[in-house]
């Protein structure tokens, strides 16, 4: 089980085969699960999951009252978002699993949720 209101920027750090380092930040409270995957050295956001009630995209489209996923786009960073239907604040582990699948993160020895 996740600990309410716990936030860690250094909770999960990984290095790929090219030596690039990444950080997965986790934030959890009773109303939200927020995940942010970024590079460690340049602190560049790559993917972020939000449940904010409103998000405007640069093209004028809007996302209202729906969880959404930001993916890095050249020239825009994480300004764009797309709605998702798999986010569930009542199932933080399932939401985390889906996010990890999306970013192709693998934990060969599993995840101990009480450590997050």
C-alpha positions in Angstrom: 0.0 0.0 0.0 1.2 3.5 -0.8 1.7 5.9 2.0 -0.6 8.9 1.7 1.0 12.2 0.8 4.4 10.7 0.4 6.5 12.3 -2.4 10.0 11.3 -3.4 12.0 12.6 -6.3 14.7 9.9 -5.9 12.5 6.9 -5.1 13.3 4.9 -8.3 16.4 5.6 -10.2 17.4 3.5 -13.2 20.3 3.5 -15.8 19.8 2.1 -19.3 22.4 0.2 -21.4 23.8 3.5 -22.7 24.5 4.9 -19.3 21.6 7.4 -19.3 20.0 7.8 -15.9 16.3 8.2 -15.3 14.1 9.0 -12.2 10.5 8.0 -11.6 8.8 10.4 -9.1 5.7 9.2 -7.3 3.1 11.3 -5.5 0.1 9.8 -3.8 -2.7 11.2 -1.7 -6.3 10.1 -1.2 -7.4 11.8 -4.5 -4.5 11.5 -6.8 -1.7 9.3 -8.1 0.9 11.3 -10.0 3.8 9.7 -11.8 6.6 11.6 -13.6 9.4 9.9 -15.6 12.3 12.1 -16.4 16.0 12.1 -17.2 18.2 12.6 -14.1 21.1 14.5 -15.5 19.1 17.1 -17.5 15.9 16.9 -15.5 13.9 16.6 -18.8 10.4 15.4 -18.4 9.6 12.4 -20.6 6.2 11.2 -19.4 3.8 12.4 -16.7 0.5 11.2 -15.5 -1.9 13.8 -14.0 -5.4 13.9 -12.7 -5.9 17.7 -12.8 -9.5 18.7 -13.7 -8.4 20.8 -16.6 -5.6 20.8 -19.2 -5.3 23.0 -22.3 -3.2 21.7 -25.2 -1.2 24.1 -27.4 -3.6 23.6 -30.3 -6.5 24.9 -28.3 -8.1 21.5 -27.5 -8.9 20.9 -23.8 -9.1 17.9 -21.5 -11.7 18.4 -18.8 -12.4 16.2 -15.7 -10.3 13.3 -17.1 -6.9 11.9 -16.1 -4.3 12.6 -18.8 -0.9 11.6 -19.9 1.8 14.0 -21.0 4.5 12.7 -23.4 7.6 14.6 -24.4 7.2 16.3 -27.8 10.2 18.0 -29.5 9.7 21.8 -29.1 6.9 21.4 -26.6 8.3 19.3 -23.8 5.3 18.0 -21.7 2.8 20.7 -22.8 0.6 18.3 -24.7 -1.6 15.7 -23.0 -3.9 12.9 -24.1 -6.8 11.5 -22.0 -6.4 8.0 -20.5 -9.0 5.6 -19.3 -6.8 3.3 -17.2 -6.1 5.7 -14.3 -7.6 4.7 -11.0 -6.8 6.6 -7.8 -8.4 3.8 -5.8 -6.0 1.3 -7.4 -2.6 3.0 -7.2 -0.7 -0.3 -7.8 -2.7 -1.0 -11.0 -2.2 2.6 -12.2 1.6 2.3 -11.5 1.7 -1.1 -13.3 0.1 0.4 -16.4 2.4 3.4 -16.4 5.5 1.2 -16.0 4.2 -0.9 -18.9 3.8 2.3 -21.0 7.4 3.4 -20.4 8.8 -0.1 -20.8 10.2 -0.3 -17.2 10.9 -3.7 -15.8 11.6 -4.8 -12.3 12.9 -8.3 -12.4 12.5 -8.8 -8.7 9.1 -7.2 -8.4 7.9 -4.1 -6.6 7.6 -3.8 -2.8 4.9 -1.2 -2.5 5.6 -0.5 1.2 9.0 0.9 0.2 7.5 3.4 -2.2 
